Amino acid sequence: MGRIHVGHAEIAQFGVEKVNLPKDKANEYRAQARRLREKVESYLGEHPDFTLKKMILSGSLAKGTALRSLKDIDVGCYISGADVPTKVSELLEYLAERLRNAFPNFSHDQIKPQTYSVTVSFRGSGLDVDVVPILYNGDSQWYGNLVSQDDGSFLETSIPLHLEFIRKRKQNHEVHFAQLVRLLKYWVRNMKMERDGFRFKSFMVELLLSKLADNGLDFTDYPEALQHFFTYLVTSDIREKIWFNDYYSAAQVGVFSDPVQIIDPVNAKNNASCLYTNRQADIIVDAALDAGDAIDSALAAPTKERTVYYWQKVFGSSFQI
């Protein structure tokens, strides 16, 4: 009964109206990141000794999975040179100083080192660009050592390969893969406000959904696909080891003792979920169980009012039809 009131079309419309970053805003933000990159590249042309080698838009905006609530964008900055510091605090100040040289009209407080990145603040739009340094040694696939946002350690990664990984899944599930990522990130955002101790980073959501995509899950019905995702979290107890063979073989996958093991698709030695404790995993599973139950109830609800009530348990009070 409840599907009469809320089905795939209604969830898709909710995504457009409440969840997704509007296309014009996404284009504006991408243009701003492009201007940042072009400004630095222009400076590179005039200063061949400058050690910044490449700037690449990364994160949700680059992947096409950004939420309406986006307040900053991520840019990876590849740095190479014998004089580049390897201590994180010194590296960030080194990067900040060179960005200030590239933007001489910016005030000092518009380019500020943070814990693991350098924030460039554009006063006109109010948008912040977080520039993350990557130590680069000339690898053809743009592997380099990124300053991890988790704990500040150096982590081998390739932004172009990460973007390619997501792009493959989007091509196999046009529209639907990216939309489901956004819907699930919105659920995560709601859970963070409602549940103490809930954390579930977007990268893990993307990888879990990617695994379900690779396993043949049909994404064309959003209520069913969401239910399948939550059911998988519960039945696997989020303790099933997840890895991908796009860029490495099974033999290369590391051995880990962490309770949650979701392996980086471009680095077989990196467990993207290594900092999650059993307690944190249990909180995710409990939330997924409640979300799955709510969807079951919504699909069986006899009235529109009850249907919306149950979907609000998943997406919060902003869900209205």
C-alpha positions as CSV (number, residue, x, y, z in Angstrom):
1,M,0.0,0.0,0.0
2,G,2.7,2.5,1.0
3,R,4.3,2.3,-2.4
4,I,1.3,4.0,-3.9
5,H,2.2,7.0,-1.8
6,V,6.0,6.8,-2.0
7,G,7.8,4.8,-4.6
8,H,10.9,5.3,-6.8
9,A,9.6,8.5,-8.4
10,E,8.9,10.2,-5.0
11,I,12.3,9.3,-3.6
12,A,14.0,10.5,-6.8
13,Q,12.1,13.8,-6.5
14,F,13.1,14.2,-2.9
15,G,16.7,13.8,-4.0
16,V,16.3,16.6,-6.6
17,E,14.5,19.0,-4.2
18,K,16.2,18.4,-0.9
19,V,19.4,16.2,-1.2
20,N,21.3,17.0,-4.4
21,L,23.6,20.0,-5.0
22,P,21.8,21.9,-7.7
23,K,23.5,21.7,-11.1
24,D,24.0,25.5,-11.4
25,K,25.7,25.5,-8.0
26,A,27.9,22.5,-8.9
27,N,28.9,24.3,-12.1
28,E,29.7,27.5,-10.1
29,Y,31.8,25.6,-7.6
30,R,33.7,23.6,-10.3
31,A,34.4,26.9,-12.1
32,Q,35.8,28.3,-8.9
33,A,38.1,25.3,-8.5
34,R,39.1,25.6,-12.1
35,R,40.0,29.2,-11.6
36,L,42.2,28.3,-8.6
37,R,44.0,25.6,-10.7
38,E,44.4,27.9,-13.7
39,K,45.8,30.7,-11.5
40,V,48.4,28.3,-10.0
41,E,49.2,26.9,-13.4
42,S,49.8,30.4,-14.8
43,Y,52.1,31.0,-11.9
44,L,53.9,27.7,-12.7
45,G,54.6,28.9,-16.2
46,E,56.2,32.1,-14.9
47,H,58.1,30.3,-12.1
48,P,59.5,26.9,-13.5
49,D,61.2,26.2,-10.1
50,F,57.8,26.2,-8.4
51,T,57.3,22.7,-6.9
52,L,53.5,22.3,-7.3
53,K,53.1,19.9,-10.2
54,K,49.4,19.4,-10.6
55,M,46.1,20.3,-9.0
56,I,43.1,18.0,-9.3
57,L,39.5,18.5,-8.1
58,S,38.6,15.6,-5.8
59,G,36.0,14.7,-3.3
60,S,32.2,14.6,-3.8
61,L,32.1,17.5,-6.3
62,A,34.5,15.8,-8.6
63,K,32.6,12.5,-8.3
64,G,29.2,14.1,-8.8
65,T,27.9,12.9,-5.4
66,A,27.8,16.3,-3.5
67,L,25.0,17.2,-1.2
68,R,23.0,20.4,-1.3
69,S,24.7,21.3,2.1
70,L,28.2,21.4,0.5
71,K,30.2,24.2,2.0
72,D,33.7,23.4,0.8
73,I,35.4,21.6,-2.0
74,D,38.6,19.4,-2.1
75,V,41.5,19.8,-4.4
76,G,44.5,17.5,-4.4
77,C,47.8,19.3,-4.9
78,Y,50.8,17.3,-6.1
79,I,54.1,18.6,-4.9
80,S,57.6,17.4,-5.9
81,G,61.1,18.5,-5.1
82,A,64.1,17.8,-2.9
83,D,63.4,20.8,-0.6
84,V,59.8,19.7,0.1
85,P,59.3,19.1,3.9
86,T,58.0,15.7,5.0
87,K,56.7,16.8,8.4
88,V,53.0,17.5,8.0
89,S,52.9,20.9,9.8
90,E,56.0,22.1,7.8
91,L,54.6,20.8,4.5
92,L,51.3,22.7,5.1
93,E,53.0,25.9,5.8
94,Y,55.3,25.3,2.7
95,L,52.2,24.8,0.6
96,A,50.4,27.8,2.1
97,E,53.3,30.1,1.4
98,R,53.4,29.1,-2.3
99,L,49.7,29.5,-2.7
100,R,50.0,33.0,-1.2
101,N,52.7,33.7,-3.9
102,A,50.3,32.6,-6.6
103,F,47.5,34.7,-5.1
104,P,49.2,38.0,-4.2
105,N,45.9,39.9,-4.0
106,F,44.6,37.5,-1.3
107,S,44.9,38.6,2.3
108,H,47.0,36.4,4.7
109,D,43.9,35.0,6.4
110,Q,42.4,33.9,3.1
111,I,45.0,31.2,2.8
112,K,45.4,29.3,6.1
113,P,47.0,26.0,7.0
114,Q,44.6,23.7,8.8
115,T,45.2,20.3,10.5
116,Y,45.7,18.3,7.3
117,S,45.1,20.8,4.5
118,V,45.4,24.4,3.4
119,T,42.1,26.3,3.1
120,V,41.7,29.0,0.4
121,S,38.7,31.2,1.2
122,F,37.0,33.0,-1.7
123,R,35.2,36.0,-0.2
124,G,32.9,36.6,-3.2
125,S,31.2,33.2,-3.1
126,G,31.9,32.4,0.6
127,L,33.2,29.0,-0.6
128,D,36.3,27.4,0.9
129,V,38.6,25.2,-1.1
130,D,40.6,22.7,1.0
131,V,43.9,22.1,-0.8
132,V,45.4,18.7,0.3
133,P,49.1,18.2,-0.4
134,I,50.3,15.0,-2.1
135,L,54.0,14.2,-2.2
136,Y,54.7,13.2,-5.8
137,N,57.7,11.3,-7.3
138,G,56.7,11.3,-11.0
139,D,54.4,8.2,-11.1
140,S,52.6,7.9,-14.4
141,Q,49.3,7.1,-12.7
142,W,49.6,9.9,-10.3
143,Y,50.2,7.9,-7.2
144,G,51.6,9.9,-4.3
145,N,51.6,10.3,-0.6
146,L,48.5,12.1,0.6
147,V,48.1,13.6,4.1
148,S,45.3,11.4,5.5
149,Q,42.3,13.3,6.9
150,D,41.8,10.4,9.4
151,D,45.0,10.8,11.4
152,G,47.5,13.0,9.5
153,S,49.7,10.1,8.4
154,F,50.9,9.8,4.8
155,L,48.9,7.5,2.7
156,E,49.6,6.3,-0.8
157,T,46.8,7.2,-3.2
158,S,46.0,8.3,-6.8
159,I,43.2,10.8,-7.2
160,P,42.8,10.2,-10.9
161,L,42.3,6.4,-10.3
162,H,39.8,7.1,-7.5
163,L,37.8,9.3,-9.8
164,E,38.0,6.7,-12.6
165,F,36.8,4.0,-10.2
166,I,33.7,5.9,-9.3
167,R,33.2,6.9,-13.0
168,K,33.1,3.2,-14.0
169,R,30.2,2.5,-11.5
170,K,28.4,5.6,-12.6
171,Q,28.6,4.6,-16.3
172,N,27.3,1.1,-15.4
173,H,24.4,2.6,-13.4
174,E,23.7,5.9,-15.1
175,V,22.0,8.5,-12.8
176,H,21.1,5.9,-10.2
177,F,24.5,5.1,-8.7
178,A,25.3,8.7,-7.9
179,Q,21.8,9.4,-6.7
180,L,21.9,6.5,-4.3
181,V,25.2,7.6,-2.9
182,R,23.7,11.0,-2.3
183,L,20.6,9.6,-0.6
184,L,22.7,7.4,1.6
185,K,25.0,10.3,2.5
186,Y,21.9,12.2,3.5
187,W,20.8,9.3,5.7
188,V,24.3,9.4,7.3
189,R,23.9,13.1,7.9
190,N,20.6,12.6,9.6
191,M,21.9,9.8,11.7
192,K,24.9,11.9,12.9
193,M,22.4,14.4,14.3
194,E,20.2,11.8,15.9
195,R,22.6,9.2,17.3
196,D,25.5,9.7,19.7
197,G,28.7,8.2,18.4
198,F,27.4,7.6,14.8
199,R,30.1,8.0,12.2
200,F,30.2,6.6,8.7
201,K,32.4,8.4,6.2
202,S,31.3,9.0,2.7
203,F,34.2,7.0,1.2
204,M,33.0,3.9,3.0
205,V,29.4,4.4,1.7
206,E,30.7,4.8,-1.8
207,L,32.8,1.6,-1.6
208,L,30.0,-0.5,-0.1
209,L,27.5,0.6,-2.7
210,S,30.2,0.0,-5.4
211,K,30.5,-3.6,-4.1
212,L,26.8,-4.1,-4.4
213,A,26.8,-2.6,-7.9
214,D,29.6,-5.0,-8.9
215,N,27.6,-7.9,-7.5
216,G,24.7,-7.0,-9.8
217,L,22.3,-5.1,-7.6
218,D,19.5,-3.3,-9.6
219,F,19.6,0.4,-8.8
220,T,16.6,1.4,-10.8
221,D,14.1,1.1,-7.9
222,Y,15.3,3.4,-5.0
223,P,13.2,2.0,-2.2
224,E,14.4,-1.6,-3.1
225,A,18.0,-0.5,-3.6
226,L,18.1,1.4,-0.3
227,Q,16.5,-1.6,1.5
228,H,19.1,-3.9,0.0
229,F,21.9,-1.7,1.1
230,F,20.7,-1.6,4.7
231,T,20.0,-5.3,4.7
232,Y,23.6,-5.9,3.5
233,L,24.9,-3.8,6.4
234,V,22.9,-5.9,8.9
235,T,23.5,-9.4,7.4
236,S,27.2,-8.8,7.0
237,D,27.4,-7.0,10.3
238,I,29.6,-4.6,8.3
239,R,32.5,-7.1,9.1
240,E,32.7,-8.6,5.6
241,K,36.0,-7.9,4.0
242,I,35.5,-5.7,0.9
243,W,38.0,-5.2,-1.8
244,F,38.1,-4.6,-5.6
245,N,40.2,-5.9,-8.5
246,D,40.3,-2.8,-10.7
247,Y,43.9,-1.9,-9.9
248,Y,45.3,-4.9,-8.0
249,S,44.8,-8.6,-7.5
250,A,43.6,-10.6,-4.6
251,A,47.1,-11.7,-3.7
252,Q,48.1,-8.1,-3.2
253,V,45.4,-7.3,-0.6
254,G,46.8,-6.7,2.8
255,V,46.1,-8.7,6.0
256,F,44.4,-6.6,8.6
257,S,43.1,-7.2,12.1
258,D,40.7,-4.3,12.2
259,P,37.0,-5.2,12.9
260,V,35.8,-3.4,9.7
261,Q,37.8,-4.0,6.5
262,I,36.8,-1.9,3.5
263,I,39.9,-1.8,1.3
264,D,40.9,1.2,-0.7
265,P,40.3,0.4,-4.4
266,V,43.6,2.0,-5.5
267,N,45.8,0.9,-2.6
268,A,45.6,-2.8,-1.5
269,K,47.5,-2.0,1.7
270,N,45.1,0.6,2.9
271,N,42.0,-0.3,5.0
272,A,39.8,2.7,4.5
273,S,37.9,1.7,7.6
274,C,40.8,1.0,9.9
275,L,39.9,3.5,12.6
276,Y,36.4,2.1,13.2
277,T,35.9,0.2,16.4
278,N,33.5,-2.6,17.1
279,R,31.3,-0.2,19.0
280,Q,31.2,2.2,16.0
281,A,30.4,-0.6,13.7
282,D,27.6,-1.8,15.9
283,I,26.1,1.7,15.9
284,I,26.1,1.7,12.1
285,V,24.4,-1.8,12.0
286,D,21.8,-0.7,14.5
287,A,21.0,2.4,12.5
288,A,20.8,0.3,9.3
289,L,18.5,-2.2,11.0
290,D,16.1,0.6,12.0
291,A,16.3,2.2,8.5
292,G,15.4,-1.2,6.9
293,D,12.5,-1.7,9.3
294,A,11.3,1.8,8.6
295,I,11.3,1.2,4.8
296,D,9.5,-2.1,5.3
297,S,6.9,-0.3,7.3
298,A,6.6,2.5,4.8
299,L,6.1,0.1,1.9
300,A,3.3,-1.6,3.8
301,A,1.7,1.5,5.3
302,P,-2.0,2.0,4.5
303,T,-2.1,5.8,4.4
304,K,0.1,8.5,2.9
305,E,0.5,10.0,6.4
306,R,1.9,6.8,7.8
307,T,4.1,6.2,4.8
308,V,5.7,9.6,5.1
309,Y,6.1,9.1,8.8
310,Y,8.2,6.0,8.2
311,W,10.3,7.5,5.5
312,Q,11.1,10.4,7.9
313,K,12.7,7.8,10.1
314,V,15.2,7.4,7.3
315,F,15.7,10.9,6.0
316,G,14.4,13.1,8.8
317,S,11.6,15.7,8.9
318,S,12.7,17.3,5.6
319,F,11.1,14.3,3.8
320,Q,7.8,15.6,2.6
321,I,5.6,14.8,-0.4
